[in-house]
Amino acid sequence: MSLISSPDSPVSPALIHTRITPDRGGVRLPFGDLWRYRDLLLVMAQRDVKVRYKQTGIGIAWVVIQPLTAALIFAFVFGRIAALQTSDIPYLPFVFAALLPWNVFSGAVGRAGGSLVASAQLLSKVYFPRLVIPISAALGVLVDFAVALVVMLILLVAYGIPFTWNLLAILPLTVLALLAAAAVGTIIAALSVYYRDFSYALPFLLQVWLYASPVVYATDVIGAGARPFFALNPMVGIIDGFRWALFGGAFPALELAIAVCMTVIALVIGLIVFARVETSFADVV
Amino acid sequence: MTNIAVRVENVSKSYTIAHEGKRYRTLREDLIALIPGRGSPRTTRETFWALRDVSFEVPRGEVMGIIGRNGAGKSTLLKILARITKPTTGSIDLYGRVGSLLEVGTGFHPELTGHENIYLSGTILGMRRAEIARQFDAIVDFAEVEQFLDTPVKRYSSGMYMRLAFAVAAHLEPEILIVDEVLAVGDAAFQKKSLGKMGDVAKSGRTVLFVSHNMAAVEALCSRALLLERGRTAFLGAASEAIGRYLEQHDRSGSSSLIDHANRYGKGGVRVTAIELRDLDGRILDATISGATIDVALHFTAEPSAARLPIIASVMLRTMTGTPVFLHHNRLTRTEFGTLPESGMFICRIQYVPLAATTYLLSYSLIAHGEIIDAIDDAVPLSVAEGDVYGSGEVPPASHGMVLIDAAWRIVADNPMEVAHI
């Protein structure tokens, strides 16, 4: 260590000082870096949206067709054939209301989950905060969400369901769904760099998660005693919140409180896992 | 200590190599490995030191070259400096914004237009959108792609793609720029342009770390250079001396016996075992002089099965910095060797060595039916000493030109009468 500098070496204070040291196993949350690279976050999210529907015949129309088709199929299978109870709401708007946050969640988890492996080339060539990749991938779903929300409003009009001020709750609920997705997505993204198993398990996991969430059925079908355990899945509170915002009824206070807690816990875990493995991505990916 | 831009202290980097040859783990294997005594027995792990105790400092405004053979640790060092990977031990201080250019076209997306890619690549390299907007016209200008800005880059020619990608990177304005072999791509005109741009960057007072195999570029751009050998610092100092040592390293195997040469390639059957320079009396020379007549003798052995191959033997001379000087082979003179003896020499007589005094590198190849039978690039050094080619006692040095041409001067006046009266 012969080259250790004297602390008063005349370095201009205006210059950014970066110190690179070995990975000591600590956790450093990269919010400062993330803020400095906020433009990259935006440009990457834009890229994902632009690229997704390039060279498709009907382009952005897919954003409408996909959730609407899913809702129609659910309406037919579960509303008609299985005749599930949905309080007083017609089945199509009932299921579409749940698909709004569910598609935000599953879309964001799905895209974020595979994003790091898909960007292997980039990871090994240039430095930027690695969190930019899963987050920008997740942000892309907001475009789909905005379009689907318009379809939802049209459905409300078509079924003669009145608009209320409750609709404003959709905004914070969407943010909550995105945060929950970011938490799950970063964990899966980070782990699939090391274990490709997660890439294969992801679609299956989301499928199971869909039926564990009250998308095609109402939360009422769950017994009152089991409700708090059921609500450990943050999507329960979020979906019930959406239905409350759109159709009214009892405010799902307990479920939402649990959803917020679970999301915060998952986010903390996600960031820690990500920060722990981030530094060695380039060596492994 | 004055104005340091980069300080590297005792940096080492080790990789664990699993000899199973797999790059990513599976969950099951890791879970099994957790059970005592159940670790996968076939996986042997070995620690490989890509970089060992490297220390150096770069003052602000200096262009430093990093050279060394493949696998010497250059890329690892760059990746650590560019924050792509962490060192295993040691530390690095960087004073200033760092831009790294380890590849041309980092982050380009083929489906997006040139316009969109400028913003994408620029932000990935660390620019703000406002900065890119300010530099936009300069970037487009440098890349010469105005008419194609709204075309997806997948429809670009490779030249256009390269120019645009380099243009974005060249307009990064970090205080410290880390550049890998990027100049090795593209056509000659583009290389010249990008080399010029690199020179401008250096002149504007920014610090540049420049990795290259192109010694001419290193010599032209860098004042100092770091020579790495098997992960360690072999030399740190004046660029010309570092280059000299690198080239020495390069020729250490260049004694006249080539039997165990590591860089031999080709199908085999006929092998060149040694190369000699001889004078017209057959005496073996250590070096030749400018203007001499010499024989280059390629000693060979041939297996009986290869004896009837129609061999084309070639010798090629390059400068130490890799510029080809000449190539000659026996098809040029329509010479056929016929059936090969079990061992012998292919002899190339050079009537007149028109070369300035310096050391060159000689490569050879044996080709038959369009296939390389045996070849070694830069097999042996060939030293040319000064010779009085023009009989005037004066010869231009190698730095004024590699070739000593046979030429004569005279004067002609526009009015012939004038000269006649002198």
Interface residues (C-beta under 8 A of the other chain):
Chain A: M1 S2 L3 I4 S5 S6 S9 P10 V11 S12 L15 I16 H17 T18 R19 I20 T21 P22 D23 Y37 D39 L40 L42 V43 M44 R47 K50 V51 K54 Q55 L122 L123 S124 K125 V126 Y127 F128 V193 Y194 Y195 R196 D197 T279 S280 A282 D283 V284
Chain B: M1 T2 N3 I4 R7 E9 N10 Y15 R23 Y24 R25 T26 L27 R28 D30 S55 E57 K79 I80 L81 A82 R83 I84 T85 K86 P87 T88 T89 G90 S91 I92 D93 L94 Y95 G96 R97 V98 S100 L102 E103 T106 G107 H109 E111 L112 E116 Y119 L120 T123 I124 L125 G126 M127 R128 R129 P152 E175
